[in-house]
Amino acid sequence: MTKKICVLPGDGIGPEITAEAVKVLKALDLGLEMEEGLLGGGAVDATGNPYPEATQKLAQAADAVLLGAVGGPKWDSLPREQRPERGLLGIRKQLNLFANLRPAILYPELANASTLKPEVVAGLDILIVRELTGDIYFGQPRGIEMRDGERFGFNTMHYTESEIRRIGRVAFEAARKRNKKVCSVDKMNVLETTQLWRDVMNELAPEYPDVELTHMLVDNAAMQLVKAPKQFDVMVTGNMFGDILSDEASMLTGSIGMLPSASLDANNKGLYEPSHGSAPDIAGKGVANPLATILSAAMMLRYTFNLEEAAAKVENAVKKVLAQGYRTGDIYEPGTTKVGTQEMGNAVLAAL
Ligand code: NAD
């Protein structure tokens, strides 16, 4: 199998952090082919289009896309169709990425960065699997109309069983690569759509006898995430609940520069990117934390290329540099060694 990666550094700190992830990928010597393209504000400046045709060709031909971040104040006043975020939405849509995977991992060394007590969160390792292309966010009909002399707002929540089944499979498969537990989150006590969600998850379970399936109502899940988050391994849920729960889970860790993410299509082609933005306030200063992007590259090795050993190697190298006390500014505390973006990348390379 060829292993073609389209690298889209983007704007702000994007090029700095992506360069470190590329360095790590190259050092693994896995026969990866990498080609760079333009996306976001830089692409608008060069071509007038945030997702230019050449990038579209590159992304479609690749097996995986590694993305830095896009956007910045320079492009905020452009017409909507030229905004950098349009490029991001465009690529996500064109590649049919329906499954969003967001791990929330709290390395023991960074337990103080969380707003929760260290004993509640130290060692946390959750994966939230969120459906990305359906649910009430896309359901028709929708709108705001006049009815009976007052304004009336409405949206439609719906899922087909095949949509539920395909995201369910992603969750079960992911659990197989982890601690073999899936918690499906719904609101079946009031919403029929999510009753179907629960039924389909139950129908899938016998195909994965090695994975334990449990169910939780979304209100309880929101509570349990802050009360006892370490009870979870993989959580799977719909678009709207996932939007909220994945942000909640990521903030348990307290460090935005550490959070990777993956969005997958039905064939495990994926877009891999840090959860944070382009951080214009620190762009070009060489101080951004590249670890979220390096960990996104590790997810790429695991989920698109099925290279579990190489993925674990990168993750262990990150753990090692944290244990050695290296910290970028965002995760620095007294007594540790403050390093810049490139030094952090070099420390990961050395730990490999
Ligand atoms: P942001 O995530 O870029 O920054 C929030 C804060 O976190 C800033 O103080 C920043 O310095 C810090 N930060 C973020 N990543 C960091 C890292 N790797 N290392 C150290 N510190 C880091 O969010 P924002 O400020 O709301 O948005 C800035 C720009 O990014 C906007 O133009 C926004 O539209 C865009 N954005 C892009 C994406 C994306 O490309 N996926 C996501 C979110 C925001």
Residues whose N, C-alpha, C, O or C-beta is under 5 A from the ligand:
A	BS01	NAD	G68 A69 V70 G71 G72 G257 P274 S275 H276 G277 S278 A279 P280 D281 I282 V287 A288 N289 D330
